[in-house]
Amino acid sequence: MCASFFSLLGEHANGLWFPDSASTFSEESDSTYFMILWICVVFFIGILYPLVYFPLKYGKRKGEKATSRVRHHNLLEISWSVFPSFLLVVMFVRGSWGFLDHREPPAGAAEVGVTAISWGWSFNYGGGIISPELHVVKDEPTRLVMRSGDVLHSLFIPAFRVKRDVVPGRYSVLWFEPTMSSEKVSAEELAAAKARYKEEAPKERDTPVPFYQFAGFTEQGYKYYDLYCTEYCGRDHSMMQTVVVVHETREDFLKWREVADSIAEGELPADYGRKLYEQRNCVNCHSLDGTRKVGPSFQGLFGTKHAIAGGGEVTVDEEYVRESILNPQAKIVAGYEGQKMPSYKGQLNDEKIGYIIEFLKSQK
């Protein structure tokens, strides 16, 4: 009864602090949080009141006779020890319900592979389709199988009330079931936003701010939920964020997959190569304006010669680009750490590598 009362209070305060409640975990998580919050508020007031009132009522001026002290009161001491213990048990039980629900994904849940690498996310949907955005289906449980390519990261989706560390050298599993789909803006609003972005796109650390942050929706026109890394992972930790799009139906999700994996009609190969550059998180390590990052800048890179680690020289041509994508440790440009570059063998075929090469050629 006590837990229900505090949960009821929490429902009315939920909108003050939390984002949308968009998964099956949200209600239980929020009600447990507010139950604990209001219990703490009651005890805070109950303790603060005598701390303020008693000194005012019983305080004596210097020289006045002190009031005699009661040294022991069995009923009082038992009450303030036993009653809070019951509340702690209630908190533990409520918390354990949510914890156990988060541990075991249901059978048949859709699976998405997640790779976290400084400083970006990569989501593998199978069939060679990889995107920096997480796309899921409403009312369908989704299981994320996560690994880190370098240091400790942590995946957090506030609207779903889920969070799990992504630890190097092991796989972490997180699951959820979305209950609210993402709205889609009109074609006119999407076109206008893309035109503004082309002219006004701001930069952060010499990198253009992603379209979704500029416009408030993705390049396909979907509004989204936020996904963050919540474990400090280095210089650009604050930029390690992306979007979660919840599709109303599986058919809509499959349409997105087709678009994500194909070159649009009339789209130039170099433009599609740029899309792959952004989708595969190359943007996090290779700038387009000459700025030095984890890897060499792509500005004017194609056709140039560079010294490689261990001695020798290499020309950045089609074969070198292909080799660097499939086997990045083979010929590392001198002055850079090649171990941060993941291999895309089995993820990018020669056709897509060709689009990336065309994109590199366009970066004069």
C-alpha positions, 0 to 999 in steps of 0.5 A: 500500500505504501509503495502504491501511494508513492508510485501514484505521487510519482506519476503526477511528477514524472513529466517534470524530470524525465523524457518520454516514457517509450518502452515497457520498462519505463513505467516500472522504472519510473514508479520505483524511482519516485517511490524511493524519491518520496520516501526520501522526501518524507524522511528528510522532512521528518529529520530536518523538522526536529533538527530545526525545532528542538534547538529553538524550543529547548535551547538555553542561553549561557548560564541557564540551567540545562534541561535533563536528558533522557538517555534511553527509550526502547520503543523509540529506538526500536521504531526508528530501526525496524520501520525503515528496515521494512521500507528498505525491503520494499525498495529492494523488492521493487528494484529486483523486479526491474533488474530481473526483467532487464536481464533476460530478453524474450525468445524470438527478439530481433537482434542487432549487433552493436560496436562502440568505438571512440567516438561513435556507434555502429549498428549491424542489422545483418546482410551487410547493412550497418548504420550509425543509427539504431532502428527498431520496430514498435511493440517488438522486443529488440536484443542488442549484442554489444562489444567495444573496439577500444575502451570502456563505453556505456550505451544509454537510451533515456526514453527507454530507461535502459543502460548497459556498459560495453566492456572491451574483450567481452559481449554485453547484452541489452534488450527493450521493447519500444511502445511509441513510434517515431513521427515522420515530418512532411517531405516539404519540411525535410527538403527545407531542412536539408537546404538550410543544413547545406548552407548553415551547418555549424561545426564542432571541433572542425566537424559538421554537426550531424544533420539530426542535431541541426534539424531535430529529425533524421535525413529520412525525416524521422523524429528520434530518441537520443542514445548516448555514451555515459562512460567517459571514453576520451576527448570526444566522449560528449560527441558520442551520441546518435539516434534511435528511430522506432518504426510503426511497422516491420514493413516500414523498417524493411523499407528503411533497410532498402534505402539504407543499403542502396544508392538512390536513383540519380545519386552520384557515386561520390555522394553515396560514398560520402553517405558510407563515410558517415554511416560507417563512422569514418567521420569520427577519425578522418576529417574532410578539412585537413584537421588531424584526428585519429587518422589522416584527413581525407582532404586532398588525400587521394593520389598523394604519397606518404611514409608508412610506419616501419619504413617505405612509402605508399601512394594513396591509390585505389588498391591502397584504399581497398587494402586499408579498408579490409586490412587496416594494419597492413600499411599504417601511415607514419605518425598514426596508431593503426590499431584504432581502425577496425577492419570492414572485411565482410561488411563492405563489398568491392562495389561499396569500396568503389563508391568510397574511392570516388568520394575520396577522389572528390575531396580536393 
